[in-house]
Structure formats: structure tokens, C-alpha cells
Amino acid sequence: MNKAVEILEKVELNNETETNWRTLGNIALKENNVEVAERCFAAIGDISKVRYLRQVKKNGIQFKRDTNKDSKESPLVQAKLLMLNKKFVQAETILLQSNEIETAMDM
């Protein structure tokens, strides 16, 4: 995935490359690769997704500090990425299983 980012960074932004950035960003989201997804959506100017992904990244960093586990294991990170992919029921389930009841209600 990082190689694809490197290739796209060298190409001028147009309709075709914007589609490529968006596709790569969506693939990165499905694979929970927040860094690549953030870079992809920044390239096409999708500021709302970039801000959301930065918050997800902050949540992951905090989880890693608190638990010494990989940020991808964070229930909050997993749920937020699922929400971004419009998988609200799965996100809610993860939040409820991890006792994040208020977060699930806010969702």
C-alpha cells in the first residue's frame, strides 16, 4: 500500500488519480490502515475524513500508551473505523462489548 502512495504522489492530481487516491483510501480503511487512509483523503482534499482519521489515530495512540497494545486492538479505533465504513451495528457491538456504553449511545 505504501508503494501505491509513493506512485500516486508523483502523479499530478486529475480525475483519474483522484479516483485512484479514493480507492486506495477506501482499501486502507477496510484494512484499518489509518495512516495510509489519512494520506489518501488528504491528497484529494477530503478534510472531514482527514480530521476524523486524525482523531482515530489519537485514540489509538492513547490506547497504546494505556495498554501497551497495538492501536489496532483498540475497541474505540475499531468501532470508529467501522462507523466510517457505515457498519454501525458492528461498531455498536464492539463498543458495548468493551463497556463503552456512552460512546455507543452517542453514536
Biopython code that builds the backbone (N, CA, C, O; Angstrom):
import numpy as np
from Bio.PDB.StructureBuilder import StructureBuilder

atoms = [
    (1, "MET", "N", (0.813, -1.189, 0.000)),
    (1, "MET", "CA", (0.000, 0.000, 0.000)),
    (1, "MET", "C", (0.864, 1.263, 0.000)),
    (1, "MET", "O", (0.539, 2.246, -0.665)),
    (2, "ASN", "N", (1.950, 1.225, 0.742)),
    (2, "ASN", "CA", (2.831, 2.388, 0.780)),
    (2, "ASN", "C", (3.452, 2.657, -0.589)),
    (2, "ASN", "O", (3.691, 3.809, -0.954)),
    (3, "LYS", "N", (3.708, 1.604, -1.332)),
    (3, "LYS", "CA", (4.260, 1.762, -2.682)),
    (3, "LYS", "C", (3.254, 2.483, -3.576)),
    (3, "LYS", "O", (3.635, 3.343, -4.370)),
    (4, "ALA", "N", (1.985, 2.140, -3.452)),
    (4, "ALA", "CA", (0.943, 2.809, -4.234)),
    (4, "ALA", "C", (0.883, 4.289, -3.895)),
    (4, "ALA", "O", (0.697, 5.119, -4.785)),
    (5, "VAL", "N", (1.037, 4.631, -2.624)),
    (5, "VAL", "CA", (1.050, 6.032, -2.205)),
    (5, "VAL", "C", (2.234, 6.746, -2.855)),
    (5, "VAL", "O", (2.092, 7.853, -3.374)),
    (6, "GLU", "N", (3.390, 6.108, -2.823)),
    (6, "GLU", "CA", (4.583, 6.710, -3.438)),
    (6, "GLU", "C", (4.361, 6.986, -4.920)),
    (6, "GLU", "O", (4.750, 8.042, -5.418)),
    (7, "ILE", "N", (3.748, 6.062, -5.616)),
    (7, "ILE", "CA", (3.492, 6.228, -7.047)),
    (7, "ILE", "C", (2.516, 7.376, -7.279)),
    (7, "ILE", "O", (2.750, 8.230, -8.133)),
    (8, "LEU", "N", (1.426, 7.396, -6.521)),
    (8, "LEU", "CA", (0.417, 8.438, -6.705)),
    (8, "LEU", "C", (0.942, 9.823, -6.347)),
    (8, "LEU", "O", (0.522, 10.816, -6.941)),
    (9, "GLU", "N", (1.840, 9.897, -5.398)),
    (9, "GLU", "CA", (2.391, 11.199, -5.009)),
    (9, "GLU", "C", (3.172, 11.856, -6.142)),
    (9, "GLU", "O", (3.311, 13.078, -6.173)),
    (10, "LYS", "N", (3.679, 11.058, -7.062)),
    (10, "LYS", "CA", (4.481, 11.575, -8.167)),
    (10, "LYS", "C", (3.633, 12.008, -9.364)),
    (10, "LYS", "O", (4.152, 12.594, -10.314)),
    (11, "VAL", "N", (2.345, 11.723, -9.318)),
    (11, "VAL", "CA", (1.462, 11.996, -10.446)),
    (11, "VAL", "C", (0.579, 13.209, -10.129)),
    (11, "VAL", "O", (0.120, 13.383, -9.000)),
    (12, "GLU", "N", (0.356, 14.030, -11.138)),
    (12, "GLU", "CA", (-0.498, 15.206, -10.978)),
    (12, "GLU", "C", (-1.936, 14.774, -10.671)),
    (12, "GLU", "O", (-2.428, 13.780, -11.206)),
    (13, "LEU", "N", (-2.590, 15.534, -9.807)),
    (13, "LEU", "CA", (-3.968, 15.223, -9.433)),
    (13, "LEU", "C", (-4.912, 15.578, -10.580)),
    (13, "LEU", "O", (-4.943, 16.719, -11.040)),
    (14, "ASN", "N", (-5.672, 14.601, -11.029)),
    (14, "ASN", "CA", (-6.712, 14.789, -12.037)),
    (14, "ASN", "C", (-7.840, 13.825, -11.693)),
    (14, "ASN", "O", (-7.790, 13.164, -10.656)),
    (15, "ASN", "N", (-8.849, 13.736, -12.539)),
    (15, "ASN", "CA", (-10.000, 12.868, -12.234)),
    (15, "ASN", "C", (-9.589, 11.417, -12.015)),
    (15, "ASN", "O", (-10.092, 10.752, -11.109)),
    (16, "GLU", "N", (-8.681, 10.936, -12.844)),
    (16, "GLU", "CA", (-8.259, 9.541, -12.736)),
    (16, "GLU", "C", (-7.451, 9.287, -11.466)),
    (16, "GLU", "O", (-7.686, 8.308, -10.758)),
    (17, "THR", "N", (-6.503, 10.172, -11.183)),
    (17, "THR", "CA", (-5.695, 9.961, -9.974)),
    (17, "THR", "C", (-6.504, 10.205, -8.708)),
    (17, "THR", "O", (-6.247, 9.589, -7.674)),
    (18, "GLU", "N", (-7.483, 11.107, -8.790)),
    (18, "GLU", "CA", (-8.360, 11.306, -7.631)),
    (18, "GLU", "C", (-9.127, 10.022, -7.329)),
    (18, "GLU", "O", (-9.288, 9.640, -6.170)),
    (19, "THR", "N", (-9.590, 9.370, -8.375)),
    (19, "THR", "CA", (-10.279, 8.086, -8.192)),
    (19, "THR", "C", (-9.338, 7.060, -7.589)),
    (19, "THR", "O", (-9.733, 6.289, -6.714)),
    (20, "ASN", "N", (-8.098, 7.046, -8.050)),
    (20, "ASN", "CA", (-7.109, 6.108, -7.504)),
    (20, "ASN", "C", (-6.837, 6.385, -6.025)),
    (20, "ASN", "O", (-6.764, 5.457, -5.220)),
    (21, "TRP", "N", (-6.686, 7.673, -5.668)),
    (21, "TRP", "CA", (-6.485, 8.037, -4.269)),
    (21, "TRP", "C", (-7.670, 7.578, -3.420)),
    (21, "TRP", "O", (-7.491, 6.999, -2.349)),
    (22, "ARG", "N", (-8.893, 7.846, -3.915)),
    (22, "ARG", "CA", (-10.099, 7.487, -3.166)),
    (22, "ARG", "C", (-10.192, 5.967, -2.983)),
    (22, "ARG", "O", (-10.508, 5.482, -1.896)),
    (23, "THR", "N", (-9.914, 5.229, -4.054)),
    (23, "THR", "CA", (-9.963, 3.762, -3.987)),
    (23, "THR", "C", (-8.943, 3.234, -2.994)),
    (23, "THR", "O", (-9.257, 2.374, -2.171)),
    (24, "LEU", "N", (-7.726, 3.746, -3.072)),
    (24, "LEU", "CA", (-6.686, 3.316, -2.145)),
    (24, "LEU", "C", (-7.065, 3.678, -0.707)),
    (24, "LEU", "O", (-6.834, 2.891, 0.212)),
    (25, "GLY", "N", (-7.637, 4.851, -0.514)),
    (25, "GLY", "CA", (-8.083, 5.251, 0.816)),
    (25, "GLY", "C", (-9.142, 4.318, 1.375)),
    (25, "GLY", "O", (-9.102, 3.955, 2.550)),
    (26, "ASN", "N", (-10.081, 3.934, 0.538)),
    (26, "ASN", "CA", (-11.138, 3.014, 0.978)),
    (26, "ASN", "C", (-10.584, 1.624, 1.288)),
    (26, "ASN", "O", (-11.028, 0.975, 2.235)),
    (27, "ILE", "N", (-9.618, 1.171, 0.498)),
    (27, "ILE", "CA", (-8.978, -0.116, 0.783)),
    (27, "ILE", "C", (-8.226, -0.027, 2.114)),
    (27, "ILE", "O", (-8.285, -0.946, 2.931)),
    (28, "ALA", "N", (-7.527, 1.078, 2.318)),
    (28, "ALA", "CA", (-6.794, 1.267, 3.576)),
    (28, "ALA", "C", (-7.747, 1.255, 4.771)),
    (28, "ALA", "O", (-7.431, 0.690, 5.817)),
    (29, "LEU", "N", (-8.913, 1.880, 4.611)),
    (29, "LEU", "CA", (-9.895, 1.867, 5.695)),
    (29, "LEU", "C", (-10.353, 0.454, 6.012)),
    (29, "LEU", "O", (-10.471, 0.082, 7.180)),
    (30, "LYS", "N", (-10.609, -0.329, 4.983)),
    (30, "LYS", "CA", (-11.066, -1.707, 5.205)),
    (30, "LYS", "C", (-10.007, -2.543, 5.904)),
    (30, "LYS", "O", (-10.325, -3.496, 6.616)),
    (31, "GLU", "N", (-8.741, -2.180, 5.695)),
    (31, "GLU", "CA", (-7.643, -2.906, 6.325)),
    (31, "GLU", "C", (-7.179, -2.235, 7.620)),
    (31, "GLU", "O", (-6.158, -2.618, 8.191)),
    (32, "ASN", "N", (-7.929, -1.238, 8.077)),
    (32, "ASN", "CA", (-7.614, -0.496, 9.309)),
    (32, "ASN", "C", (-6.240, 0.170, 9.266)),
    (32, "ASN", "O", (-5.570, 0.296, 10.291)),
    (33, "ASN", "N", (-5.833, 0.588, 8.087)),
    (33, "ASN", "CA", (-4.563, 1.291, 7.922)),
    (33, "ASN", "C", (-4.850, 2.792, 7.933)),
    (33, "ASN", "O", (-5.006, 3.417, 6.885)),
    (34, "VAL", "N", (-4.913, 3.347, 9.122)),
    (34, "VAL", "CA", (-5.330, 4.733, 9.322)),
    (34, "VAL", "C", (-4.367, 5.707, 8.659)),
    (34, "VAL", "O", (-4.797, 6.692, 8.059)),
    (35, "GLU", "N", (-3.072, 5.444, 8.761)),
    (35, "GLU", "CA", (-2.084, 6.367, 8.212)),
    (35, "GLU", "C", (-2.233, 6.517, 6.696)),
    (35, "GLU", "O", (-2.252, 7.633, 6.177)),
    (36, "VAL", "N", (-2.338, 5.397, 5.999)),
    (36, "VAL", "CA", (-2.475, 5.455, 4.539)),
    (36, "VAL", "C", (-3.814, 6.083, 4.161)),
    (36, "VAL", "O", (-3.876, 6.892, 3.236)),
    (37, "ALA", "N", (-4.872, 5.724, 4.858)),
    (37, "ALA", "CA", (-6.187, 6.302, 4.566)),
    (37, "ALA", "C", (-6.156, 7.812, 4.746)),
    (37, "ALA", "O", (-6.689, 8.552, 3.920)),
    (38, "GLU", "N", (-5.538, 8.262, 5.815)),
    (38, "GLU", "CA", (-5.443, 9.701, 6.067)),
    (38, "GLU", "C", (-4.701, 10.400, 4.932)),
    (38, "GLU", "O", (-5.134, 11.450, 4.457)),
    (39, "ARG", "N", (-3.582, 9.818, 4.499)),
    (39, "ARG", "CA", (-2.795, 10.404, 3.404)),
    (39, "ARG", "C", (-3.608, 10.466, 2.114)),
    (39, "ARG", "O", (-3.558, 11.463, 1.393)),
    (40, "CYS", "N", (-4.343, 9.420, 1.829)),
    (40, "CYS", "CA", (-5.142, 9.360, 0.594)),
    (40, "CYS", "C", (-6.223, 10.432, 0.581)),
    (40, "CYS", "O", (-6.393, 11.137, -0.414)),
    (41, "PHE", "N", (-6.941, 10.553, 1.665)),
    (41, "PHE", "CA", (-8.028, 11.520, 1.700)),
    (41, "PHE", "C", (-7.509, 12.956, 1.780)),
    (41, "PHE", "O", (-8.184, 13.888, 1.343)),
    (42, "ALA", "N", (-6.324, 13.131, 2.333)),
    (42, "ALA", "CA", (-5.705, 14.455, 2.319)),
    (42, "ALA", "C", (-5.340, 14.851, 0.892)),
    (42, "ALA", "O", (-5.468, 16.015, 0.511)),
    (43, "ALA", "N", (-4.890, 13.888, 0.114)),
    (43, "ALA", "CA", (-4.481, 14.169, -1.265)),
    (43, "ALA", "C", (-5.639, 14.679, -2.116)),
    (43, "ALA", "O", (-5.441, 15.481, -3.029)),
    (44, "ILE", "N", (-6.836, 14.215, -1.817)),
    (44, "ILE", "CA", (-7.992, 14.638, -2.620)),
    (44, "ILE", "C", (-8.802, 15.738, -1.932)),
    (44, "ILE", "O", (-9.846, 16.159, -2.430)),
    (45, "GLY", "N", (-8.309, 16.191, -0.792)),
    (45, "GLY", "CA", (-8.945, 17.319, -0.118)),
    (45, "GLY", "C", (-10.193, 16.985, 0.672)),
    (45, "GLY", "O", (-11.028, 17.858, 0.908)),
    (46, "ASP", "N", (-10.335, 15.730, 1.085)),
    (46, "ASP", "CA", (-11.493, 15.332, 1.894)),
    (46, "ASP", "C", (-11.165, 15.621, 3.368)),
    (46, "ASP", "O", (-10.816, 14.725, 4.136)),
    (47, "ILE", "N", (-11.289, 16.876, 3.721)),
    (47, "ILE", "CA", (-10.856, 17.361, 5.030)),
    (47, "ILE", "C", (-11.626, 16.710, 6.174)),
    (47, "ILE", "O", (-11.044, 16.422, 7.219)),
    (48, "SER", "N", (-12.907, 16.478, 5.996)),
    (48, "SER", "CA", (-13.693, 15.894, 7.088)),
    (48, "SER", "C", (-13.186, 14.487, 7.427)),
    (48, "SER", "O", (-13.106, 14.130, 8.603)),
    (49, "LYS", "N", (-12.845, 13.687, 6.414)),
    (49, "LYS", "CA", (-12.314, 12.353, 6.693)),
    (49, "LYS", "C", (-10.926, 12.441, 7.305)),
    (49, "LYS", "O", (-10.586, 11.657, 8.191)),
    (50, "VAL", "N", (-10.130, 13.381, 6.844)),
    (50, "VAL", "CA", (-8.788, 13.547, 7.401)),
    (50, "VAL", "C", (-8.882, 13.896, 8.887)),
    (50, "VAL", "O", (-8.166, 13.315, 9.702)),
    (51, "ARG", "N", (-9.745, 14.826, 9.242)),
    (51, "ARG", "CA", (-9.910, 15.196, 10.659)),
    (51, "ARG", "C", (-10.400, 14.019, 11.490)),
    (51, "ARG", "O", (-9.915, 13.783, 12.596)),
    (52, "TYR", "N", (-11.358, 13.289, 10.951)),
    (52, "TYR", "CA", (-11.892, 12.126, 11.645)),
    (52, "TYR", "C", (-10.787, 11.094, 11.862)),
    (52, "TYR", "O", (-10.644, 10.549, 12.957)),
    (53, "LEU", "N", (-10.004, 10.832, 10.811)),
    (53, "LEU", "CA", (-8.935, 9.840, 10.909)),
    (53, "LEU", "C", (-7.834, 10.289, 11.869)),
    (53, "LEU", "O", (-7.224, 9.458, 12.541)),
    (54, "ARG", "N", (-7.581, 11.573, 11.937)),
    (54, "ARG", "CA", (-6.593, 12.078, 12.905)),
    (54, "ARG", "C", (-7.071, 11.831, 14.331)),
    (54, "ARG", "O", (-6.275, 11.499, 15.210)),
    (55, "GLN", "N", (-8.364, 11.993, 14.556)),
    (55, "GLN", "CA", (-8.919, 11.712, 15.886)),
    (55, "GLN", "C", (-8.826, 10.214, 16.189)),
    (55, "GLN", "O", (-8.504, 9.820, 17.310)),
    (56, "VAL", "N", (-9.108, 9.388, 15.189)),
    (56, "VAL", "CA", (-8.979, 7.937, 15.366)),
    (56, "VAL", "C", (-7.534, 7.595, 15.723)),
    (56, "VAL", "O", (-7.279, 6.781, 16.611)),
    (57, "LYS", "N", (-6.601, 8.223, 15.023)),
    (57, "LYS", "CA", (-5.180, 7.978, 15.286)),
    (57, "LYS", "C", (-4.822, 8.389, 16.713)),
    (57, "LYS", "O", (-4.078, 7.679, 17.390)),
    (58, "LYS", "N", (-5.339, 9.517, 17.175)),
    (58, "LYS", "CA", (-5.087, 9.967, 18.554)),
    (58, "LYS", "C", (-5.647, 8.960, 19.555)),
    (58, "LYS", "O", (-5.013, 8.658, 20.566)),
    (59, "ASN", "N", (-6.850, 8.440, 19.262)),
    (59, "ASN", "CA", (-7.438, 7.426, 20.136)),
    (59, "ASN", "C", (-6.548, 6.187, 20.193)),
    (59, "ASN", "O", (-6.376, 5.590, 21.256)),
    (60, "GLY", "N", (-5.990, 5.805, 19.059)),
    (60, "GLY", "CA", (-5.108, 4.643, 19.000)),
    (60, "GLY", "C", (-3.820, 4.863, 19.775)),
    (60, "GLY", "O", (-3.341, 3.957, 20.458)),
    (61, "ILE", "N", (-3.260, 6.055, 19.674)),
    (61, "ILE", "CA", (-2.031, 6.385, 20.400)),
    (61, "ILE", "C", (-2.281, 6.332, 21.905)),
    (61, "ILE", "O", (-1.470, 5.795, 22.660)),
    (62, "GLN", "N", (-3.412, 6.893, 22.333)),
    (62, "GLN", "CA", (-3.752, 6.874, 23.754)),
    (62, "GLN", "C", (-3.954, 5.438, 24.240)),
    (62, "GLN", "O", (-3.511, 5.080, 25.331)),
    (63, "PHE", "N", (-4.621, 4.621, 23.432)),
    (63, "PHE", "CA", (-4.839, 3.214, 23.792)),
    (63, "PHE", "C", (-3.499, 2.503, 23.960)),
    (63, "PHE", "O", (-3.295, 1.747, 24.909)),
    (64, "LYS", "N", (-2.594, 2.761, 23.023)),
    (64, "LYS", "CA", (-1.280, 2.118, 23.083)),
    (64, "LYS", "C", (-0.521, 2.543, 24.342)),
    (64, "LYS", "O", (0.130, 1.716, 24.982)),
    (65, "ARG", "N", (-0.601, 3.825, 24.698)),
    (65, "ARG", "CA", (0.048, 4.313, 25.922)),
    (65, "ARG", "C", (-0.536, 3.649, 27.163)),
    (65, "ARG", "O", (0.190, 3.258, 28.077)),
    (66, "ASP", "N", (-1.857, 3.531, 27.177)),
    (66, "ASP", "CA", (-2.543, 2.999, 28.357)),
    (66, "ASP", "C", (-2.374, 1.496, 28.525)),
    (66, "ASP", "O", (-2.294, 1.000, 29.649)),
    (67, "THR", "N", (-2.318, 0.767, 27.413)),
    (67, "THR", "CA", (-2.347, -0.700, 27.490)),
    (67, "THR", "C", (-1.084, -1.380, 26.989)),
    (67, "THR", "O", (-0.881, -2.568, 27.239)),
    (68, "ASN", "N", (-0.237, -0.647, 26.290)),
    (68, "ASN", "CA", (0.961, -1.199, 25.664)),
    (68, "ASN", "C", (0.608, -2.242, 24.594)),
    (68, "ASN", "O", (1.401, -3.140, 24.311)),
    (69, "LYS", "N", (-0.573, -2.116, 24.012)),
    (69, "LYS", "CA", (-1.013, -2.990, 22.926)),
    (69, "LYS", "C", (-1.065, -2.187, 21.633)),
    (69, "LYS", "O", (-1.080, -0.956, 21.651)),
    (70, "ASP", "N", (-1.091, -2.891, 20.525)),
    (70, "ASP", "CA", (-1.194, -2.237, 19.220)),
    (70, "ASP", "C", (-2.490, -1.439, 19.146)),
    (70, "ASP", "O", (-3.538, -1.895, 19.603)),
    (71, "SER", "N", (-2.412, -0.259, 18.574)),
    (71, "SER", "CA", (-3.588, 0.619, 18.492)),
    (71, "SER", "C", (-4.729, -0.011, 17.701)),
    (71, "SER", "O", (-5.890, 0.346, 17.907)),
    (72, "LYS", "N", (-4.419, -0.943, 16.798)),
    (72, "LYS", "CA", (-5.469, -1.604, 16.019)),
    (72, "LYS", "C", (-6.339, -2.511, 16.886)),
    (72, "LYS", "O", (-7.423, -2.922, 16.473)),
    (73, "GLU", "N", (-5.857, -2.818, 18.086)),
    (73, "GLU", "CA", (-6.632, -3.639, 19.013)),
    (73, "GLU", "C", (-7.625, -2.816, 19.820)),
    (73, "GLU", "O", (-8.457, -3.377, 20.533)),
    (74, "SER", "N", (-7.550, -1.510, 19.718)),
    (74, "SER", "CA", (-8.438, -0.640, 20.477)),
    (74, "SER", "C", (-9.883, -0.797, 20.002)),
    (74, "SER", "O", (-10.165, -0.631, 18.815)),
    (75, "PRO", "N", (-10.793, -1.113, 20.911)),
    (75, "PRO", "CA", (-12.196, -1.211, 20.526)),
    (75, "PRO", "C", (-12.737, 0.103, 19.965)),
    (75, "PRO", "O", (-13.550, 0.101, 19.040)),
    (76, "LEU", "N", (-12.285, 1.218, 20.523)),
    (76, "LEU", "CA", (-12.744, 2.516, 20.047)),
    (76, "LEU", "C", (-12.260, 2.779, 18.623)),
    (76, "LEU", "O", (-13.025, 3.264, 17.788)),
    (77, "VAL", "N", (-11.004, 2.466, 18.341)),
    (77, "VAL", "CA", (-10.467, 2.627, 16.986)),
    (77, "VAL", "C", (-11.229, 1.727, 16.018)),
    (77, "VAL", "O", (-11.645, 2.168, 14.946)),
    (78, "GLN", "N", (-11.405, 0.487, 16.396)),
    (78, "GLN", "CA", (-12.133, -0.447, 15.528)),
    (78, "GLN", "C", (-13.551, 0.058, 15.251)),
    (78, "GLN", "O", (-14.013, 0.037, 14.110)),
    (79, "ALA", "N", (-14.231, 0.507, 16.297)),
    (79, "ALA", "CA", (-15.607, 0.980, 16.144)),
    (79, "ALA", "C", (-15.672, 2.229, 15.265)),
    (79, "ALA", "O", (-16.556, 2.345, 14.416)),
    (80, "LYS", "N", (-14.747, 3.155, 15.465)),
    (80, "LYS", "CA", (-14.767, 4.377, 14.653)),
    (80, "LYS", "C", (-14.502, 4.082, 13.184)),
    (80, "LYS", "O", (-15.098, 4.709, 12.307)),
    (81, "LEU", "N", (-13.619, 3.140, 12.912)),
    (81, "LEU", "CA", (-13.366, 2.772, 11.518)),
    (81, "LEU", "C", (-14.580, 2.064, 10.914)),
    (81, "LEU", "O", (-14.901, 2.262, 9.743)),
    (82, "LEU", "N", (-15.241, 1.252, 11.707)),
    (82, "LEU", "CA", (-16.471, 0.610, 11.232)),
    (82, "LEU", "C", (-17.546, 1.655, 10.943)),
    (82, "LEU", "O", (-18.274, 1.542, 9.956)),
    (83, "MET", "N", (-17.646, 2.661, 11.793)),
    (83, "MET", "CA", (-18.625, 3.724, 11.563)),
    (83, "MET", "C", (-18.326, 4.462, 10.265)),
    (83, "MET", "O", (-19.238, 4.807, 9.514)),
    (84, "LEU", "N", (-17.058, 4.698, 10.010)),
    (84, "LEU", "CA", (-16.665, 5.374, 8.779)),
    (84, "LEU", "C", (-17.046, 4.543, 7.552)),
    (84, "LEU", "O", (-17.336, 5.085, 6.486)),
    (85, "ASN", "N", (-17.040, 3.222, 7.721)),
    (85, "ASN", "CA", (-17.449, 2.322, 6.645)),
    (85, "ASN", "C", (-18.949, 2.003, 6.686)),
    (85, "ASN", "O", (-19.422, 1.097, 5.999)),
    (86, "LYS", "N", (-19.686, 2.766, 7.505)),
    (86, "LYS", "CA", (-21.144, 2.647, 7.634)),
    (86, "LYS", "C", (-21.591, 1.271, 8.132)),
    (86, "LYS", "O", (-22.640, 0.763, 7.735)),
    (87, "LYS", "N", (-20.786, 0.684, 9.000)),
    (87, "LYS", "CA", (-21.124, -0.596, 9.623)),
    (87, "LYS", "C", (-21.454, -0.324, 11.087)),
    (87, "LYS", "O", (-20.726, -0.711, 12.002)),
    (88, "PHE", "N", (-22.578, 0.355, 11.265)),
    (88, "PHE", "CA", (-22.947, 0.862, 12.584)),
    (88, "PHE", "C", (-23.302, -0.232, 13.586)),
    (88, "PHE", "O", (-22.988, -0.111, 14.770)),
    (89, "VAL", "N", (-23.944, -1.285, 13.129)),
    (89, "VAL", "CA", (-24.325, -2.360, 14.047)),
    (89, "VAL", "C", (-23.079, -3.046, 14.595)),
    (89, "VAL", "O", (-23.001, -3.333, 15.790)),
    (90, "GLN", "N", (-22.110, -3.307, 13.732)),
    (90, "GLN", "CA", (-20.867, -3.936, 14.183)),
    (90, "GLN", "C", (-20.109, -2.999, 15.129)),
    (90, "GLN", "O", (-19.551, -3.442, 16.134)),
    (91, "ALA", "N", (-20.094, -1.717, 14.806)),
    (91, "ALA", "CA", (-19.424, -0.741, 15.667)),
    (91, "ALA", "C", (-20.084, -0.707, 17.044)),
    (91, "ALA", "O", (-19.406, -0.697, 18.071)),
    (92, "GLU", "N", (-21.401, -0.689, 17.047)),
    (92, "GLU", "CA", (-22.137, -0.676, 18.308)),
    (92, "GLU", "C", (-21.832, -1.923, 19.133)),
    (92, "GLU", "O", (-21.651, -1.832, 20.348)),
    (93, "THR", "N", (-21.775, -3.057, 18.502)),
    (93, "THR", "CA", (-21.489, -4.313, 19.193)),
    (93, "THR", "C", (-20.116, -4.260, 19.856)),
    (93, "THR", "O", (-19.966, -4.643, 21.017)),
    (94, "ILE", "N", (-19.121, -3.787, 19.119)),
    (94, "ILE", "CA", (-17.768, -3.689, 19.681)),
    (94, "ILE", "C", (-17.753, -2.751, 20.880)),
    (94, "ILE", "O", (-17.145, -3.062, 21.905)),
    (95, "LEU", "N", (-18.413, -1.614, 20.760)),
    (95, "LEU", "CA", (-18.438, -0.657, 21.858)),
    (95, "LEU", "C", (-19.135, -1.225, 23.079)),
    (95, "LEU", "O", (-18.659, -1.054, 24.201)),
    (96, "LEU", "N", (-20.249, -1.894, 22.877)),
    (96, "LEU", "CA", (-20.982, -2.462, 24.013)),
    (96, "LEU", "C", (-20.198, -3.592, 24.674)),
    (96, "LEU", "O", (-20.208, -3.724, 25.898)),
    (97, "GLN", "N", (-19.522, -4.402, 23.869)),
    (97, "GLN", "CA", (-18.724, -5.498, 24.435)),
    (97, "GLN", "C", (-17.541, -4.985, 25.243)),
    (97, "GLN", "O", (-17.054, -5.671, 26.142)),
    (98, "SER", "N", (-17.083, -3.791, 24.927)),
    (98, "SER", "CA", (-15.939, -3.234, 25.657)),
    (98, "SER", "C", (-16.383, -2.210, 26.709)),
    (98, "SER", "O", (-15.573, -1.426, 27.205)),
    (99, "ASN", "N", (-17.671, -2.229, 27.040)),
    (99, "ASN", "CA", (-18.252, -1.355, 28.064)),
    (99, "ASN", "C", (-18.125, 0.128, 27.750)),
    (99, "ASN", "O", (-18.060, 0.951, 28.662)),
    (100, "GLU", "N", (-18.090, 0.470, 26.484)),
    (100, "GLU", "CA", (-18.091, 1.871, 26.035)),
    (100, "GLU", "C", (-19.543, 2.273, 25.746)),
    (100, "GLU", "O", (-19.878, 2.661, 24.627)),
    (101, "ILE", "N", (-20.388, 2.177, 26.757)),
    (101, "ILE", "CA", (-21.824, 2.352, 26.586)),
    (101, "ILE", "C", (-22.170, 3.778, 26.169)),
    (101, "ILE", "O", (-22.990, 3.981, 25.273)),
    (102, "GLU", "N", (-21.556, 4.759, 26.808)),
    (102, "GLU", "CA", (-21.853, 6.152, 26.448)),
    (102, "GLU", "C", (-21.441, 6.472, 25.014)),
    (102, "GLU", "O", (-22.149, 7.185, 24.302)),
    (103, "THR", "N", (-20.302, 5.947, 24.598)),
    (103, "THR", "CA", (-19.843, 6.152, 23.225)),
    (103, "THR", "C", (-20.814, 5.508, 22.243)),
    (103, "THR", "O", (-21.128, 6.077, 21.198)),
    (104, "ALA", "N", (-21.286, 4.312, 22.592)),
    (104, "ALA", "CA", (-22.263, 3.628, 21.730)),
    (104, "ALA", "C", (-23.556, 4.429, 21.644)),
    (104, "ALA", "O", (-24.162, 4.516, 20.576)),
    (105, "MET", "N", (-23.980, 5.011, 22.753)),
    (105, "MET", "CA", (-25.202, 5.815, 22.735)),
    (105, "MET", "C", (-25.003, 7.084, 21.922)),
    (105, "MET", "O", (-25.908, 7.498, 21.196)),
    (106, "ASP", "N", (-23.830, 7.712, 22.030)),
    (106, "ASP", "CA", (-23.538, 8.907, 21.244)),
    (106, "ASP", "C", (-23.540, 8.602, 19.761)),
    (106, "ASP", "O", (-23.942, 9.438, 18.952)),
    (107, "MET", "N", (-23.094, 7.413, 19.402)),
    (107, "MET", "CA", (-23.051, 7.024, 18.001)),
    (107, "MET", "C", (-24.450, 7.028, 17.424)),
    (107, "MET", "O", (-24.633, 6.726, 16.245)),
]
sb = StructureBuilder()
sb.init_structure("model")
sb.init_model(0)
sb.init_chain("A")
sb.init_seg("    ")
for serial, (resi, resn, name, xyz) in enumerate(atoms, 1):
    if name == "N":
        sb.init_residue(resn, " ", resi, " ")
    sb.init_atom(name, np.array(xyz, "f"), 0.0, 1.0, " ", f" {name:<3s}", serial, name[0])
structure = sb.get_structure()
